[in-house]
Amino acid sequence: MVKDKQTVIEEFNELVNMSASDLETWLKEGSSESAGWSKEDGSGETIGHESGRKIIEILKKNPNKAPDKYEQDDVDHMRKVVAYCKRHLAQEGKAKQDPDSKSARSLKNWGHDPTKE
């Protein structure tokens, strides 16, 4: 069953616990590029790294998180972020225990810092 738009927005805003500037800083670090699957375009960028750039755009475009200000493309990407973060948080306790693990770095690329509560 597909989640409704409001649920996706609420869960995205709960799971993405990094600000746009925190995420920008993180994505500039070399360790952010060493976690996750590489895109198939030969750029060397990971799917999560690209996702992080999209999350920054969403956060900057709507800093007050007004539900009616999100475009459908935003909600579609938010849905991917929610699914990724929920799946990985359920599967991997290591992310919280080891902030340098590949799992933790990957989650940060998707806007979720597992060391934050």
GIZIGI-V425316 format. One line per field, one symbol per residue. ss: DSSP state (2 for helix, 1 for strand, 0 for the rest). Layout:
ss=???
This chain:
ss=000022222222222000022222222202222200010000000122222222222222200000222002222222222222222222200222200002222222200000000
